[in-house]
Amino acid sequence: MAHHKSAKKRIRQSAKRRLKNRYYAKTMRNAVRNLRAMKVKGEAEKALPEVISMTDKLVKSNIIHKNKASNLKSKLTKFVNKLGTVVEVKVKKSTKAKGAAKGSTAKSKKAK
């Protein structure tokens, strides 16, 4: 335990800051989670600038790293842009014959 007044004060200050930083970081994570859960493009487009602004503020106060914020903004923007498009996936059917047995392709041996 600290013995000096200044050290005790520093401990109190850092505990306060830690709680505040955790609150803001958690709030940002919840906003990101809510944005990723959205299915309607219009709602997501409205929420995206708010989430981006939130991440920028956290970077400014050194709560999260600037590269993490940049990666998050990029991924979320891609997600929102992709929401309105419909992706068609075709399933390729196998060309194997149904009646072919496992052993039918083996070569027969000649007897001498």
C-alpha positions in Angstrom: 0.0 0.0 0.0 1.2 3.5 -0.8 2.4 5.7 2.1 2.6 9.1 0.4 -0.4 11.4 0.0 0.3 11.9 -3.7 0.5 8.1 -4.3 -2.8 7.5 -2.6 -4.4 10.3 -4.6 -3.0 8.8 -7.8 -4.5 5.4 -7.0 -7.9 7.0 -6.4 -7.6 8.9 -9.7 -6.6 5.9 -11.7 -9.5 3.8 -10.3 -11.9 6.5 -11.4 -10.4 6.8 -14.8 -10.5 3.0 -15.2 -14.2 2.8 -14.4 -15.0 5.6 -16.8 -12.9 4.2 -19.6 -14.5 0.7 -19.2 -17.9 2.3 -19.3 -17.2 4.1 -22.6 -15.5 1.1 -24.2 -18.4 -1.2 -23.3 -20.9 1.3 -24.6 -19.0 1.4 -27.9 -18.9 -2.4 -28.1 -22.6 -2.6 -27.5 -23.2 0.0 -30.2 -21.1 -2.1 -32.6 -23.0 -5.3 -31.6 -26.4 -3.5 -32.2 -25.2 -2.3 -35.6 -24.1 -5.8 -36.7 -27.5 -7.2 -35.6 -29.4 -4.8 -37.9 -31.0 -6.3 -41.0 -32.5 -3.2 -42.5 -30.0 -1.1 -44.5 -31.7 2.3 -43.8 -31.4 1.8 -40.0 -27.8 0.7 -40.3 -26.9 3.7 -42.4 -28.3 6.0 -39.7 -26.5 4.2 -36.9 -23.1 4.0 -38.7 -22.1 7.6 -38.3 -22.9 7.5 -34.6 -20.8 4.4 -34.1 -17.9 5.9 -36.1 -18.1 9.1 -34.1 -18.0 7.1 -30.9 -14.9 5.2 -31.9 -13.1 8.4 -33.0 -13.8 9.9 -29.6 -12.4 6.9 -27.8 -9.3 7.1 -30.0 -8.9 10.8 -29.1 -8.9 10.0 -25.4 -6.6 6.9 -25.8 -9.2 4.4 -24.7 -8.8 2.3 -27.8 -6.0 2.2 -30.4 -6.3 4.1 -33.6 -5.7 1.0 -35.8 -8.4 -0.9 -33.9 -10.9 1.9 -34.6 -9.8 2.1 -38.2 -10.3 -1.6 -38.7 -13.7 -1.5 -37.0 -14.9 1.4 -39.1 -13.8 -0.3 -42.3 -15.5 -3.6 -41.4 -18.7 -1.9 -40.3 -18.9 0.2 -43.5 -18.4 -2.9 -45.6 -21.2 -4.6 -43.6 -23.6 -1.7 -44.1 -22.9 -1.5 -47.8 -23.4 -5.2 -48.2 -26.8 -5.2 -46.4 -29.0 -4.3 -49.4 -27.5 -6.7 -51.9 -28.8 -10.2 -52.5 -26.2 -12.9 -53.0 -27.2 -15.9 -55.1 -25.4 -19.1 -54.4 -25.8 -22.0 -56.7 -25.3 -25.5 -55.5 -23.3 -27.8 -57.8 -24.8 -31.3 -58.1 -22.3 -34.2 -58.1 -21.8 -35.9 -61.5 -21.2 -39.4 -60.0 -23.4 -42.1 -61.3 -25.8 -43.5 -58.7 -25.4 -47.2 -59.7 -21.6 -47.3 -59.7 -20.2 -49.6 -57.1 -16.9 -49.2 -55.3 -15.2 -52.2 -56.7 -16.4 -51.9 -60.3 -13.5 -49.6 -61.3 -10.8 -52.1 -60.3 -8.9 -53.9 -63.1 -9.3 -57.6 -63.3 -6.2 -59.8 -63.0 -5.3 -62.3 -65.8 -4.8 -65.8 -64.6 -1.9 -67.8 -66.2 
